[in-house]
Amino acid sequence: MSRYNPKVFTNVDVLGGLDAELLIQLFRKFPKFFEEHEIHLENGTLNFENITKAGSSPLC
Protein backbone atom coordinates (compact mmCIF):
# COMPACT_ATOMS: atom_id res chain seq x y z
CA MET A 1 0.00 0.00 0.00
CA SER A 2 1.33 3.41 -0.88
CA ARG A 3 1.52 6.17 1.68
CA TYR A 4 1.00 9.89 1.37
CA ASN A 5 4.24 11.79 1.55
CA PRO A 6 3.83 15.59 1.57
CA LYS A 7 7.49 15.98 0.53
CA VAL A 8 6.46 14.95 -2.99
CA PHE A 9 5.23 18.54 -3.46
CA THR A 10 8.70 19.92 -2.75
CA ASN A 11 10.51 17.83 -5.37
CA VAL A 12 10.39 19.06 -8.99
CA ASP A 13 11.46 15.69 -10.42
CA VAL A 14 8.78 13.74 -8.56
CA LEU A 15 6.05 16.23 -9.49
CA GLY A 16 7.11 16.06 -13.12
CA GLY A 17 6.58 12.29 -13.08
CA LEU A 18 2.97 12.57 -11.93
CA ASP A 19 -0.07 12.95 -14.17
CA ALA A 20 -0.52 16.70 -14.65
CA GLU A 21 -4.28 16.44 -15.16
CA LEU A 22 -4.70 14.61 -11.85
CA LEU A 23 -2.52 17.16 -10.08
CA ILE A 24 -4.61 20.01 -11.48
CA GLN A 25 -7.79 18.27 -10.27
CA LEU A 26 -6.26 17.98 -6.80
CA PHE A 27 -4.88 21.52 -6.74
CA ARG A 28 -8.19 23.05 -7.81
CA LYS A 29 -9.60 21.93 -4.46
CA PHE A 30 -7.31 24.49 -2.80
CA PRO A 31 -7.76 27.66 -4.88
CA LYS A 32 -6.91 30.12 -2.12
CA PHE A 33 -3.50 28.52 -1.49
CA PHE A 34 -2.56 28.69 -5.17
CA GLU A 35 -3.92 32.22 -5.55
CA GLU A 36 -1.82 33.37 -2.59
CA HIS A 37 1.27 31.89 -4.26
CA GLU A 38 0.31 33.34 -7.65
CA ILE A 39 0.07 29.91 -9.29
CA HIS A 40 -2.50 29.84 -12.06
CA LEU A 41 -4.19 26.50 -12.78
CA GLU A 42 -6.75 27.59 -15.35
CA ASN A 43 -4.43 27.32 -18.36
CA GLY A 44 -3.97 23.55 -17.87
CA THR A 45 -0.20 23.69 -17.42
CA LEU A 46 1.83 23.54 -14.25
CA ASN A 47 5.02 25.32 -13.27
CA PHE A 48 6.60 22.70 -11.02
CA GLU A 49 9.28 25.08 -9.74
CA ASN A 50 6.64 27.51 -8.42
CA ILE A 51 4.64 24.66 -6.92
CA THR A 52 7.65 23.25 -5.08
CA LYS A 53 8.47 26.73 -3.75
CA ALA A 54 4.90 27.09 -2.50
CA GLY A 55 5.02 23.60 -0.95
CA SER A 56 8.23 24.50 0.85
CA SER A 57 6.95 27.79 2.24
CA PRO A 58 6.19 27.93 5.96
CA LEU A 59 2.56 27.62 6.93
CA CYS A 60 0.93 30.67 8.46
PDB file with SEQRES, HELIX, SHEET and CRYST1 records, atoms N, CA, C and O in Angstrom:
SEQRES   1 A   60  MET SER ARG TYR ASN PRO LYS VAL PHE THR ASN VAL ASP          
SEQRES   2 A   60  VAL LEU GLY GLY LEU ASP ALA GLU LEU LEU ILE GLN LEU          
SEQRES   3 A   60  PHE ARG LYS PHE PRO LYS PHE PHE GLU GLU HIS GLU ILE          
SEQRES   4 A   60  HIS LEU GLU ASN GLY THR LEU ASN PHE GLU ASN ILE THR          
SEQRES   5 A   60  LYS ALA GLY SER SER PRO LEU CYS                              
HELIX    1 AA1 PRO A    6  THR A   10  5                                   5    
HELIX    2 AA2 VAL A   12  GLY A   16  1                                   5    
HELIX    3 AA3 ALA A   20  PHE A   27  1                                   8    
HELIX    4 AA4 PRO A   31  GLU A   36  1                                   6    
HELIX    5 AA5 PHE A   48  SER A   56  1                                   9    
CRYST1    1.000    1.000    1.000  90.00  90.00  90.00 P 1           1          
ATOM      1  N   MET A   1       0.842  -1.175   0.000  1.00  0.00           N  
ATOM      2  CA  MET A   1       0.000   0.000   0.000  1.00  0.00           C  
ATOM      3  C   MET A   1       0.888   1.238   0.000  1.00  0.00           C  
ATOM      4  O   MET A   1       1.858   1.320   0.754  1.00  0.00           O  
ATOM      5  N   SER A   2       0.552   2.182  -0.837  1.00  0.00           N  
ATOM      6  CA  SER A   2       1.332   3.411  -0.878  1.00  0.00           C  
ATOM      7  C   SER A   2       0.890   4.352   0.235  1.00  0.00           C  
ATOM      8  O   SER A   2      -0.241   4.287   0.717  1.00  0.00           O  
ATOM      9  N   ARG A   3       1.794   5.211   0.621  1.00  0.00           N  
ATOM     10  CA  ARG A   3       1.522   6.174   1.684  1.00  0.00           C  
ATOM     11  C   ARG A   3       1.627   7.577   1.127  1.00  0.00           C  
ATOM     12  O   ARG A   3       2.333   7.823   0.149  1.00  0.00           O  
ATOM     13  N   TYR A   4       0.928   8.478   1.752  1.00  0.00           N  
ATOM     14  CA  TYR A   4       0.999   9.890   1.374  1.00  0.00           C  
ATOM     15  C   TYR A   4       2.274  10.483   1.943  1.00  0.00           C  
ATOM     16  O   TYR A   4       2.553  10.347   3.135  1.00  0.00           O  
ATOM     17  N   ASN A   5       3.032  11.128   1.106  1.00  0.00           N  
ATOM     18  CA  ASN A   5       4.245  11.790   1.546  1.00  0.00           C  
ATOM     19  C   ASN A   5       4.181  13.241   1.072  1.00  0.00           C  
ATOM     20  O   ASN A   5       4.332  13.503  -0.121  1.00  0.00           O  
ATOM     21  N   PRO A   6       3.961  14.184   1.983  1.00  0.00           N  
ATOM     22  CA  PRO A   6       3.834  15.588   1.566  1.00  0.00           C  
ATOM     23  C   PRO A   6       5.101  16.142   0.928  1.00  0.00           C  
ATOM     24  O   PRO A   6       5.038  17.166   0.248  1.00  0.00           O  
ATOM     25  N   LYS A   7       6.246  15.500   1.124  1.00  0.00           N  
ATOM     26  CA  LYS A   7       7.491  15.980   0.526  1.00  0.00           C  
ATOM     27  C   LYS A   7       7.472  15.870  -0.990  1.00  0.00           C  
ATOM     28  O   LYS A   7       8.289  16.498  -1.663  1.00  0.00           O  
ATOM     29  N   VAL A   8       6.550  15.080  -1.542  1.00  0.00           N  
ATOM     30  CA  VAL A   8       6.461  14.952  -2.994  1.00  0.00           C  
ATOM     31  C   VAL A   8       6.196  16.312  -3.633  1.00  0.00           C  
ATOM     32  O   VAL A   8       6.580  16.531  -4.782  1.00  0.00           O  
ATOM     33  N   PHE A   9       5.555  17.219  -2.923  1.00  0.00           N  
ATOM     34  CA  PHE A   9       5.233  18.537  -3.455  1.00  0.00           C  
ATOM     35  C   PHE A   9       6.399  19.516  -3.363  1.00  0.00           C  
ATOM     36  O   PHE A   9       6.277  20.669  -3.777  1.00  0.00           O  
ATOM     37  N   THR A  10       7.517  19.066  -2.827  1.00  0.00           N  
ATOM     38  CA  THR A  10       8.697  19.922  -2.747  1.00  0.00           C  
ATOM     39  C   THR A  10       9.817  19.413  -3.655  1.00  0.00           C  
ATOM     40  O   THR A  10      10.941  19.911  -3.590  1.00  0.00           O  
ATOM     41  N   ASN A  11       9.518  18.430  -4.495  1.00  0.00           N  
ATOM     42  CA  ASN A  11      10.513  17.835  -5.374  1.00  0.00           C  
ATOM     43  C   ASN A  11      10.066  17.970  -6.827  1.00  0.00           C  
ATOM     44  O   ASN A  11       9.099  17.330  -7.240  1.00  0.00           O  
ATOM     45  N   VAL A  12      10.757  18.790  -7.597  1.00  0.00           N  
ATOM     46  CA  VAL A  12      10.389  19.057  -8.991  1.00  0.00           C  
ATOM     47  C   VAL A  12      10.382  17.772  -9.811  1.00  0.00           C  
ATOM     48  O   VAL A  12       9.471  17.562 -10.613  1.00  0.00           O  
ATOM     49  N   ASP A  13      11.369  16.919  -9.628  1.00  0.00           N  
ATOM     50  CA  ASP A  13      11.462  15.692 -10.419  1.00  0.00           C  
ATOM     51  C   ASP A  13      10.304  14.742 -10.150  1.00  0.00           C  
ATOM     52  O   ASP A  13       9.776  14.124 -11.074  1.00  0.00           O  
ATOM     53  N   VAL A  14       9.911  14.627  -8.896  1.00  0.00           N  
ATOM     54  CA  VAL A  14       8.784  13.744  -8.557  1.00  0.00           C  
ATOM     55  C   VAL A  14       7.487  14.316  -9.117  1.00  0.00           C  
ATOM     56  O   VAL A  14       6.693  13.581  -9.703  1.00  0.00           O  
ATOM     57  N   LEU A  15       7.265  15.600  -8.948  1.00  0.00           N  
ATOM     58  CA  LEU A  15       6.050  16.226  -9.490  1.00  0.00           C  
ATOM     59  C   LEU A  15       5.966  16.050 -11.001  1.00  0.00           C  
ATOM     60  O   LEU A  15       4.892  15.784 -11.540  1.00  0.00           O  
ATOM     61  N   GLY A  16       7.089  16.197 -11.677  1.00  0.00           N  
ATOM     62  CA  GLY A  16       7.110  16.055 -13.123  1.00  0.00           C  
ATOM     63  C   GLY A  16       6.744  14.656 -13.593  1.00  0.00           C  
ATOM     64  O   GLY A  16       6.314  14.481 -14.733  1.00  0.00           O  
ATOM     65  N   GLY A  17       6.908  13.663 -12.734  1.00  0.00           N  
ATOM     66  CA  GLY A  17       6.578  12.288 -13.079  1.00  0.00           C  
ATOM     67  C   GLY A  17       5.126  11.928 -12.828  1.00  0.00           C  
ATOM     68  O   GLY A  17       4.688  10.835 -13.187  1.00  0.00           O  
ATOM     69  N   LEU A  18       4.379  12.826 -12.220  1.00  0.00           N  
ATOM     70  CA  LEU A  18       2.972  12.569 -11.931  1.00  0.00           C  
ATOM     71  C   LEU A  18       2.084  13.075 -13.054  1.00  0.00           C  
ATOM     72  O   LEU A  18       2.488  13.945 -13.826  1.00  0.00           O  
ATOM     73  N   ASP A  19       0.898  12.545 -13.146  1.00  0.00           N  
ATOM     74  CA  ASP A  19      -0.066  12.950 -14.174  1.00  0.00           C  
ATOM     75  C   ASP A  19      -0.524  14.378 -13.902  1.00  0.00           C  
ATOM     76  O   ASP A  19      -1.144  14.656 -12.875  1.00  0.00           O  
ATOM     77  N   ALA A  20      -0.215  15.276 -14.824  1.00  0.00           N  
ATOM     78  CA  ALA A  20      -0.516  16.702 -14.645  1.00  0.00           C  
ATOM     79  C   ALA A  20      -2.010  16.954 -14.496  1.00  0.00           C  
ATOM     80  O   ALA A  20      -2.413  17.799 -13.696  1.00  0.00           O  
ATOM     81  N   GLU A  21      -2.832  16.244 -15.245  1.00  0.00           N  
ATOM     82  CA  GLU A  21      -4.284  16.444 -15.157  1.00  0.00           C  
ATOM     83  C   GLU A  21      -4.803  16.080 -13.767  1.00  0.00           C  
ATOM     84  O   GLU A  21      -5.664  16.772 -13.223  1.00  0.00           O  
ATOM     85  N   LEU A  22      -4.282  14.997 -13.193  1.00  0.00           N  
ATOM     86  CA  LEU A  22      -4.702  14.611 -11.845  1.00  0.00           C  
ATOM     87  C   LEU A  22      -4.223  15.625 -10.809  1.00  0.00           C  
ATOM     88  O   LEU A  22      -4.942  15.934  -9.859  1.00  0.00           O  
ATOM     89  N   LEU A  23      -3.016  16.139 -10.992  1.00  0.00           N  
ATOM     90  CA  LEU A  23      -2.519  17.165 -10.077  1.00  0.00           C  
ATOM     91  C   LEU A  23      -3.385  18.416 -10.135  1.00  0.00           C  
ATOM     92  O   LEU A  23      -3.706  19.003  -9.102  1.00  0.00           O  
ATOM     93  N   ILE A  24      -3.762  18.822 -11.341  1.00  0.00           N  
ATOM     94  CA  ILE A  24      -4.610  20.005 -11.484  1.00  0.00           C  
ATOM     95  C   ILE A  24      -5.955  19.778 -10.806  1.00  0.00           C  
ATOM     96  O   ILE A  24      -6.476  20.683 -10.154  1.00  0.00           O  
ATOM     97  N   GLN A  25      -6.523  18.587 -10.948  1.00  0.00           N  
ATOM     98  CA  GLN A  25      -7.790  18.274 -10.271  1.00  0.00           C  
ATOM     99  C   GLN A  25      -7.630  18.395  -8.762  1.00  0.00           C  
ATOM    100  O   GLN A  25      -8.500  18.941  -8.085  1.00  0.00           O  
ATOM    101  N   LEU A  26      -6.525  17.888  -8.237  1.00  0.00           N  
ATOM    102  CA  LEU A  26      -6.258  17.981  -6.801  1.00  0.00           C  
ATOM    103  C   LEU A  26      -6.051  19.428  -6.384  1.00  0.00           C  
ATOM    104  O   LEU A  26      -6.645  19.882  -5.406  1.00  0.00           O  
ATOM    105  N   PHE A  27      -5.221  20.153  -7.109  1.00  0.00           N  
ATOM    106  CA  PHE A  27      -4.880  21.518  -6.743  1.00  0.00           C  
ATOM    107  C   PHE A  27      -6.072  22.462  -6.822  1.00  0.00           C  
ATOM    108  O   PHE A  27      -6.130  23.442  -6.079  1.00  0.00           O  
ATOM    109  N   ARG A  28      -7.007  22.188  -7.692  1.00  0.00           N  
ATOM    110  CA  ARG A  28      -8.189  23.050  -7.811  1.00  0.00           C  
ATOM    111  C   ARG A  28      -9.077  22.990  -6.565  1.00  0.00           C  
ATOM    112  O   ARG A  28      -9.961  23.828  -6.389  1.00  0.00           O  
ATOM    113  N   LYS A  29      -8.844  22.015  -5.716  1.00  0.00           N  
ATOM    114  CA  LYS A  29      -9.601  21.931  -4.457  1.00  0.00           C  
ATOM    115  C   LYS A  29      -9.064  22.916  -3.417  1.00  0.00           C  
ATOM    116  O   LYS A  29      -9.663  23.093  -2.357  1.00  0.00           O  
ATOM    117  N   PHE A  30      -7.940  23.551  -3.723  1.00  0.00           N  
ATOM    118  CA  PHE A  30      -7.309  24.488  -2.795  1.00  0.00           C  
ATOM    119  C   PHE A  30      -6.994  25.809  -3.509  1.00  0.00           C  
ATOM    120  O   PHE A  30      -5.835  26.222  -3.560  1.00  0.00           O  
ATOM    121  N   PRO A  31      -8.011  26.466  -4.055  1.00  0.00           N  
ATOM    122  CA  PRO A  31      -7.764  27.661  -4.882  1.00  0.00           C  
ATOM    123  C   PRO A  31      -7.102  28.805  -4.115  1.00  0.00           C  
ATOM    124  O   PRO A  31      -6.255  29.505  -4.669  1.00  0.00           O  
ATOM    125  N   LYS A  32      -7.467  29.000  -2.876  1.00  0.00           N  
ATOM    126  CA  LYS A  32      -6.908  30.120  -2.119  1.00  0.00           C  
ATOM    127  C   LYS A  32      -5.394  29.972  -1.945  1.00  0.00           C  
ATOM    128  O   LYS A  32      -4.657  30.949  -2.077  1.00  0.00           O  
ATOM    129  N   PHE A  33      -4.937  28.769  -1.653  1.00  0.00           N  
ATOM    130  CA  PHE A  33      -3.504  28.518  -1.495  1.00  0.00           C  
ATOM    131  C   PHE A  33      -2.748  28.893  -2.766  1.00  0.00           C  
ATOM    132  O   PHE A  33      -1.727  29.579  -2.712  1.00  0.00           O  
ATOM    133  N   PHE A  34      -3.255  28.440  -3.905  1.00  0.00           N  
ATOM    134  CA  PHE A  34      -2.561  28.692  -5.166  1.00  0.00           C  
ATOM    135  C   PHE A  34      -2.675  30.147  -5.601  1.00  0.00           C  
ATOM    136  O   PHE A  34      -1.761  30.684  -6.226  1.00  0.00           O  
ATOM    137  N   GLU A  35      -3.791  30.783  -5.275  1.00  0.00           N  
ATOM    138  CA  GLU A  35      -3.916  32.224  -5.553  1.00  0.00           C  
ATOM    139  C   GLU A  35      -2.909  33.012  -4.732  1.00  0.00           C  
ATOM    140  O   GLU A  35      -2.270  33.930  -5.246  1.00  0.00           O  
ATOM    141  N   GLU A  36      -2.763  32.660  -3.461  1.00  0.00           N  
ATOM    142  CA  GLU A  36      -1.820  33.366  -2.592  1.00  0.00           C  
ATOM    143  C   GLU A  36      -0.386  33.225  -3.085  1.00  0.00           C  
ATOM    144  O   GLU A  36       0.434  34.117  -2.869  1.00  0.00           O  
ATOM    145  N   HIS A  37      -0.081  32.123  -3.741  1.00  0.00           N  
ATOM    146  CA  HIS A  37       1.267  31.886  -4.258  1.00  0.00           C  
ATOM    147  C   HIS A  37       1.384  32.228  -5.738  1.00  0.00           C  
ATOM    148  O   HIS A  37       2.380  31.912  -6.388  1.00  0.00           O  
ATOM    149  N   GLU A  38       0.343  32.881  -6.258  1.00  0.00           N  
ATOM    150  CA  GLU A  38       0.311  33.335  -7.652  1.00  0.00           C  
ATOM    151  C   GLU A  38       0.591  32.210  -8.643  1.00  0.00           C  
ATOM    152  O   GLU A  38       1.342  32.379  -9.604  1.00  0.00           O  
ATOM    153  N   ILE A  39      -0.028  31.060  -8.390  1.00  0.00           N  
ATOM    154  CA  ILE A  39       0.066  29.912  -9.288  1.00  0.00           C  
ATOM    155  C   ILE A  39      -1.276  29.770  -9.970  1.00  0.00           C  
ATOM    156  O   ILE A  39      -2.298  29.565  -9.317  1.00  0.00           O  
ATOM    157  N   HIS A  40      -1.269  29.880 -11.285  1.00  0.00           N  
ATOM    158  CA  HIS A  40      -2.502  29.840 -12.061  1.00  0.00           C  
ATOM    159  C   HIS A  40      -2.716  28.437 -12.627  1.00  0.00           C  
ATOM    160  O   HIS A  40      -1.845  27.889 -13.302  1.00  0.00           O  
ATOM    161  N   LEU A  41      -3.883  27.868 -12.343  1.00  0.00           N  
ATOM    162  CA  LEU A  41      -4.189  26.502 -12.777  1.00  0.00           C  
ATOM    163  C   LEU A  41      -5.120  26.462 -13.975  1.00  0.00           C  
ATOM    164  O   LEU A  41      -5.296  25.407 -14.585  1.00  0.00           O  
ATOM    165  N   GLU A  42      -5.716  27.591 -14.321  1.00  0.00           N  
ATOM    166  CA  GLU A  42      -6.754  27.589 -15.347  1.00  0.00           C  
ATOM    167  C   GLU A  42      -6.229  27.339 -16.754  1.00  0.00           C  
ATOM    168  O   GLU A  42      -7.014  26.980 -17.632  1.00  0.00           O  
ATOM    169  N   ASN A  43      -4.937  27.514 -17.005  1.00  0.00           N  
ATOM    170  CA  ASN A  43      -4.429  27.317 -18.359  1.00  0.00           C  
ATOM    171  C   ASN A  43      -4.078  25.859 -18.653  1.00  0.00           C  
ATOM    172  O   ASN A  43      -3.704  25.533 -19.780  1.00  0.00           O  
ATOM    173  N   GLY A  44      -4.194  24.979 -17.660  1.00  0.00           N  
ATOM    174  CA  GLY A  44      -3.965  23.550 -17.871  1.00  0.00           C  
ATOM    175  C   GLY A  44      -2.508  23.125 -17.853  1.00  0.00           C  
ATOM    176  O   GLY A  44      -2.200  21.963 -18.119  1.00  0.00           O  
ATOM    177  N   THR A  45      -1.611  24.044 -17.544  1.00  0.00           N  
ATOM    178  CA  THR A  45      -0.201  23.687 -17.422  1.00  0.00           C  
ATOM    179  C   THR A  45       0.266  24.008 -16.010  1.00  0.00           C  
ATOM    180  O   THR A  45      -0.322  24.842 -15.321  1.00  0.00           O  
ATOM    181  N   LEU A  46       1.317  23.343 -15.597  1.00  0.00           N  
ATOM    182  CA  LEU A  46       1.834  23.541 -14.248  1.00  0.00           C  
ATOM    183  C   LEU A  46       3.295  23.966 -14.292  1.00  0.00           C  
ATOM    184  O   LEU A  46       4.085  23.444 -15.080  1.00  0.00           O  
ATOM    185  N   ASN A  47       3.639  24.910 -13.444  1.00  0.00           N  
ATOM    186  CA  ASN A  47       5.016  25.321 -13.272  1.00  0.00           C  
ATOM    187  C   ASN A  47       5.502  24.632 -11.996  1.00  0.00           C  
ATOM    188  O   ASN A  47       5.241  25.097 -10.887  1.00  0.00           O  
ATOM    189  N   PHE A  48       6.211  23.517 -12.173  1.00  0.00           N  
ATOM    190  CA  PHE A  48       6.602  22.705 -11.024  1.00  0.00           C  
ATOM    191  C   PHE A  48       7.562  23.433 -10.085  1.00  0.00           C  
ATOM    192  O   PHE A  48       7.560  23.174  -8.881  1.00  0.00           O  
ATOM    193  N   GLU A  49       8.369  24.326 -10.609  1.00  0.00           N  
ATOM    194  CA  GLU A  49       9.281  25.081  -9.738  1.00  0.00           C  
ATOM    195  C   GLU A  49       8.493  25.970  -8.785  1.00  0.00           C  
ATOM    196  O   GLU A  49       8.812  26.036  -7.598  1.00  0.00           O  
ATOM    197  N   ASN A  50       7.469  26.655  -9.289  1.00  0.00           N  
ATOM    198  CA  ASN A  50       6.642  27.508  -8.423  1.00  0.00           C  
ATOM    199  C   ASN A  50       5.864  26.669  -7.414  1.00  0.00           C  
ATOM    200  O   ASN A  50       5.694  27.081  -6.266  1.00  0.00           O  
ATOM    201  N   ILE A  51       5.402  25.522  -7.825  1.00  0.00           N  
ATOM    202  CA  ILE A  51       4.637  24.658  -6.917  1.00  0.00           C  
ATOM    203  C   ILE A  51       5.534  24.145  -5.800  1.00  0.00           C  
ATOM    204  O   ILE A  51       5.116  24.111  -4.643  1.00  0.00           O  
ATOM    205  N   THR A  52       6.766  23.743  -6.130  1.00  0.00           N  
ATOM    206  CA  THR A  52       7.650  23.252  -5.080  1.00  0.00           C  
ATOM    207  C   THR A  52       8.038  24.373  -4.120  1.00  0.00           C  
ATOM    208  O   THR A  52       8.191  24.136  -2.922  1.00  0.00           O  
ATOM    209  N   LYS A  53       8.197  25.592  -4.636  1.00  0.00           N  
ATOM    210  CA  LYS A  53       8.468  26.732  -3.747  1.00  0.00           C  
ATOM    211  C   LYS A  53       7.301  26.966  -2.802  1.00  0.00           C  
ATOM    212  O   LYS A  53       7.499  27.211  -1.612  1.00  0.00           O  
ATOM    213  N   ALA A  54       6.084  26.891  -3.329  1.00  0.00           N  
ATOM    214  CA  ALA A  54       4.895  27.087  -2.500  1.00  0.00           C  
ATOM    215  C   ALA A  54       4.774  25.969  -1.467  1.00  0.00           C  
ATOM    216  O   ALA A  54       4.403  26.218  -0.320  1.00  0.00           O  
ATOM    217  N   GLY A  55       5.086  24.747  -1.870  1.00  0.00           N  
ATOM    218  CA  GLY A  55       5.019  23.601  -0.947  1.00  0.00           C  
ATOM    219  C   GLY A  55       6.071  23.664   0.139  1.00  0.00           C  
ATOM    220  O   GLY A  55       5.910  23.073   1.206  1.00  0.00           O  
ATOM    221  N   SER A  56       7.144  24.379  -0.132  1.00  0.00           N  
ATOM    222  CA  SER A  56       8.231  24.503   0.851  1.00  0.00           C  
ATOM    223  C   SER A  56       8.053  25.704   1.773  1.00  0.00           C  
ATOM    224  O   SER A  56       8.750  25.826   2.780  1.00  0.00           O  
ATOM    225  N   SER A  57       7.126  26.585   1.431  1.00  0.00           N  
ATOM    226  CA  SER A  57       6.954  27.794   2.236  1.00  0.00           C  
ATOM    227  C   SER A  57       6.343  27.444   3.595  1.00  0.00           C  
ATOM    228  O   SER A  57       5.541  26.517   3.703  1.00  0.00           O  
ATOM    229  N   PRO A  58       6.726  28.189   4.620  1.00  0.00           N  
ATOM    230  CA  PRO A  58       6.186  27.929   5.964  1.00  0.00           C  
ATOM    231  C   PRO A  58       4.690  28.222   6.006  1.00  0.00           C  
ATOM    232  O   PRO A  58       4.200  29.145   5.356  1.00  0.00           O  
ATOM    233  N   LEU A  59       3.987  27.424   6.777  1.00  0.00           N  
ATOM    234  CA  LEU A  59       2.556  27.618   6.931  1.00  0.00           C  
ATOM    235  C   LEU A  59       2.291  28.761   7.892  1.00  0.00           C  
ATOM    236  O   LEU A  59       3.001  28.929   8.884  1.00  0.00           O  
ATOM    237  N   CYS A  60       1.285  29.529   7.599  1.00  0.00           N  
ATOM    238  CA  CYS A  60       0.930  30.674   8.465  1.00  0.00           C  
ATOM    239  C   CYS A  60       0.011  30.229   9.569  1.00  0.00           C  
ATOM    240  O   CYS A  60      -0.398  31.043  10.397  1.00  0.00           O  
TER     241      CYS A  60                                                      
END                                                                             
